[in-house]
Structures are given as structure tokens and as C-alpha cells.
Amino acid sequence: MVSTVVDSAGHWRYVLRPNRSASWSQIKIFFALIASVSVAIALVFTALGFWPVLPFAGAELIVLWCCLCQNTSAADTTEVIDIDAHTVAVARGRRMPQRRWCFERCWARIRLEPAPARLHPSRLLIGSHGRSVHLGSFLTEAERRALARDLRSTLTSARAGDPFTRIQ
């Protein structure tokens, strides 16, 4: 999911987030429902004498909880691209920026590399001077292409207005 904000000074901000299908409270409700059904079935089998079912049901619930927590944590990933008159800054992290890259705006280039194999996604890269950052790995192909188009137009519109890059 991509959201764009432009302020009055001409600074652009693109915020990239994965699409979340459920909130944390909905995930906890889902887990509680699955756990209650699983424990009820395990207790019935335990009462019938099949006691090994109970530890396996517990292990199954622990694995499910770990997977749900990992998925929710990955869904908190956010990438922010700030473009101002002189720099392009990319920040990535969960809940707060953990890594940051800066590029000079006049040298920054957007590349959309085609997929290496048939069912693989393309790669959106921003970079300059041999350094690049992979953006939007969690975006759909259409979102990635639209973002590449928007970023290119944002960067080239600034270059067209810059008197040092205008052809005389």
C-alpha cells in the first residue's frame, strides 16, 4: 500500500506499507477461537484414553501463535521515501526507522528490474554512485510499477525546474 503526501514547500513523502488483512486484536480473537476448538477436541480424545493428543494439540497451538506473531511483526514494516529539493532519503523499519539511506536528488535514479524468473516479482531500486536500495518488496506488481512511475516523474519534474540542469 502506497500513500503520498506533498507539503506546501514541495517536499514529497511516499509511505510504503504491506497490506494487512487483520488487526492485532482480530488476530488474537482468531487465535482464541482456533485454540478453544483445538483444546476441546484434544480434551475429548484425552477423556477417551488417547492422552498423546493433548501435547500435540499444545505444540500445534504454540507453532500457530509463533507464526501469527511473525506475520504480524513483518506486517509492521514501513518504508518512507522523503524527497526534497536536494536529497532523497529512504528510511526502513518496524514502528520506527531502523535503517536510513540518503542520495543526492540530482543523481538519484529509479530502476525497475524485470523479474529473474516467470513467477517472481520485479525489483524496484533507487540509487546513485553504485549504491542502491531495494524498495517495496511487499508491494504487488501493479503497485511497484505505479510507484516507479511516480518516483521517476517526481525526480524529473524537479530536474526540469532546476536552472543548473536545464539545457540552454
Backbone torsions as a table, in degrees:
resi	resn	phi	psi	omega
1	MET	NA	130.4	-177.5
2	VAL	-119.2	128.7	172.5
3	SER	-123.1	144.2	-175.7
4	THR	-123.2	137.4	177.4
5	VAL	-132.5	133.1	175.2
6	VAL	-122.7	125.4	178.8
7	ASP	-93.0	178.6	-174.9
8	SER	-68.2	-21.9	-179.9
9	ALA	-85.7	0.1	179.0
10	GLY	86.8	17.3	175.5
11	HIS	-85.4	131.9	179.7
12	TRP	-103.5	141.3	175.1
13	ARG	-134.5	121.6	174.6
14	TYR	-108.4	126.4	178.8
15	VAL	-114.2	120.7	-178.0
16	LEU	-109.6	127.7	178.2
17	ARG	-138.4	148.0	173.8
18	PRO	-68.2	154.3	176.4
19	ASN	-76.7	121.0	-180.0
20	ARG	-100.4	126.2	-178.6
21	SER	-86.5	-17.6	-178.7
22	ALA	-149.4	149.9	175.8
23	SER	-82.8	171.5	-179.6
24	TRP	-62.7	-40.1	179.1
25	SER	-66.5	-36.1	176.9
26	GLN	-67.4	-36.5	178.2
27	ILE	-65.9	-40.3	178.4
28	LYS	-65.5	-38.8	177.2
29	ILE	-64.5	-44.2	177.7
30	PHE	-58.2	-46.4	-179.6
31	PHE	-63.9	-40.8	179.8
32	ALA	-61.9	-40.4	178.4
33	LEU	-65.2	-47.2	180.0
34	ILE	-63.1	-42.1	-178.6
35	ALA	-65.5	-41.4	-179.0
36	SER	-65.3	-40.4	178.1
37	VAL	-66.9	-44.7	-178.6
38	SER	-63.8	-44.1	179.8
39	VAL	-67.1	-39.1	178.5
40	ALA	-61.2	-45.3	179.1
41	ILE	-65.0	-42.1	-179.7
42	ALA	-64.2	-37.4	179.1
43	LEU	-68.8	-35.7	176.7
44	VAL	-63.9	-45.4	179.0
45	PHE	-66.9	-34.6	177.8
46	THR	-65.4	-40.5	178.6
47	ALA	-65.6	-28.8	177.7
48	LEU	-81.9	-2.6	176.7
49	GLY	104.7	-1.7	179.1
50	PHE	-94.5	65.2	-174.3
51	TRP	-63.6	-25.6	179.5
52	PRO	-64.7	-13.0	179.7
53	VAL	-67.1	-35.1	-175.6
54	LEU	-62.1	-48.6	178.7
55	PRO	-65.0	-34.4	178.4
56	PHE	-68.2	-37.1	176.1
57	ALA	-64.3	-40.4	177.3
58	GLY	-63.7	-43.8	178.7
59	ALA	-63.4	-39.3	178.2
60	GLU	-61.5	-41.5	179.9
61	LEU	-69.4	-35.9	177.0
62	ILE	-64.6	-43.6	178.5
63	VAL	-64.1	-42.8	178.2
64	LEU	-61.2	-43.9	179.7
65	TRP	-62.4	-42.3	178.5
66	CYS	-63.3	-40.7	178.5
67	CYS	-65.6	-42.5	178.7
68	LEU	-64.4	-40.4	177.9
69	CYS	-65.3	-42.1	178.8
70	GLN	-63.7	-42.9	179.4
71	ASN	-63.8	-42.8	179.7
72	THR	-66.2	-39.6	178.2
73	SER	-64.2	-42.3	178.4
74	ALA	-66.3	-30.0	-179.9
75	ALA	-74.6	-11.2	176.8
76	ASP	-84.8	-3.7	-179.7
77	THR	-63.2	134.3	179.2
78	THR	-134.5	138.5	173.8
79	GLU	-120.1	130.1	-179.4
80	VAL	-121.0	126.9	177.7
81	ILE	-112.8	114.7	178.4
82	ASP	-106.5	126.6	179.4
83	ILE	-122.2	119.6	174.8
84	ASP	-121.2	-163.9	-174.0
85	ALA	-63.8	-29.2	-173.2
86	HIS	-122.9	-20.6	-174.2
87	THR	-132.3	157.0	169.5
88	VAL	-121.2	116.4	-178.3
89	ALA	-113.8	134.6	177.6
90	VAL	-119.3	125.8	177.4
91	ALA	-122.3	139.0	-178.9
92	ARG	-134.7	141.0	176.5
93	GLY	174.7	-179.2	175.3
94	ARG	-112.6	119.1	-179.9
95	ARG	68.6	-26.0	176.8
96	MET	-155.7	155.7	-178.8
97	PRO	-63.1	129.0	177.9
98	GLN	-110.3	-27.4	176.4
99	ARG	-135.0	149.5	-178.2
100	ARG	-144.0	137.7	176.6
101	TRP	-127.4	143.0	177.2
102	CYS	-128.2	139.4	177.6
103	PHE	-131.6	150.5	172.4
104	GLU	-72.8	134.6	-174.4
105	ARG	-62.3	-39.4	-176.5
106	CYS	-68.6	-20.5	-179.7
107	TRP	-103.4	-11.3	-176.1
108	ALA	-66.9	136.9	178.8
109	ARG	-129.1	143.5	177.7
110	ILE	-105.7	126.8	176.8
111	ARG	-124.3	134.2	172.9
112	LEU	-113.8	98.7	-178.1
113	GLU	-80.0	136.7	179.0
114	PRO	-66.2	161.6	-178.7
115	ALA	-64.6	138.9	179.3
116	PRO	-70.4	-27.0	178.6
117	ALA	-135.9	168.7	-170.4
118	ARG	-57.5	-48.1	-175.4
119	LEU	-99.8	13.5	179.5
120	HIS	-92.9	154.5	179.3
121	PRO	-79.4	158.4	173.4
122	SER	-74.1	172.4	179.7
123	ARG	-121.6	127.8	176.5
124	LEU	-100.6	122.0	-177.3
125	LEU	-124.1	142.2	170.9
126	ILE	-124.6	136.0	-178.7
127	GLY	-176.0	176.5	174.8
128	SER	-162.7	156.6	176.7
129	HIS	51.4	42.2	175.7
130	GLY	82.4	-5.6	176.6
131	ARG	-105.6	140.8	176.9
132	SER	-147.2	159.3	179.7
133	VAL	-126.8	133.4	177.0
134	HIS	-81.5	125.4	-176.8
135	LEU	-114.1	149.2	168.7
136	GLY	58.0	42.1	179.2
137	SER	-63.2	-21.5	-178.7
138	PHE	-93.5	-3.1	-179.4
139	LEU	-79.2	157.0	173.2
140	THR	-73.0	165.7	-179.0
141	GLU	-60.7	-42.4	179.6
142	ALA	-65.2	-41.2	178.4
143	GLU	-65.0	-39.1	-180.0
144	ARG	-65.3	-41.9	178.6
145	ARG	-66.5	-41.9	178.9
146	ALA	-65.5	-39.8	178.1
147	LEU	-64.3	-43.1	178.2
148	ALA	-59.8	-43.8	179.2
149	ARG	-63.4	-44.3	179.5
150	ASP	-64.6	-44.1	179.9
151	LEU	-64.1	-42.1	178.2
152	ARG	-61.2	-44.4	-179.3
153	SER	-67.5	-35.7	177.2
154	THR	-64.3	-45.2	-179.4
155	LEU	-68.8	-40.4	-178.7
156	THR	-74.4	-29.8	177.6
157	SER	-66.1	-34.9	177.9
158	ALA	-71.4	-38.0	-179.9
159	ARG	-66.4	-35.6	179.8
160	ALA	-66.7	-30.9	-179.7
161	GLY	-86.8	-8.3	-178.4
162	ASP	-83.3	122.4	-176.5
163	PRO	-65.8	-20.8	-179.4
164	PHE	-79.9	-20.6	179.1
165	THR	-103.3	-4.5	-179.6
166	ARG	-75.3	134.9	178.1
167	ILE	-78.1	126.6	-178.2
168	GLN	-89.4	NA	NA
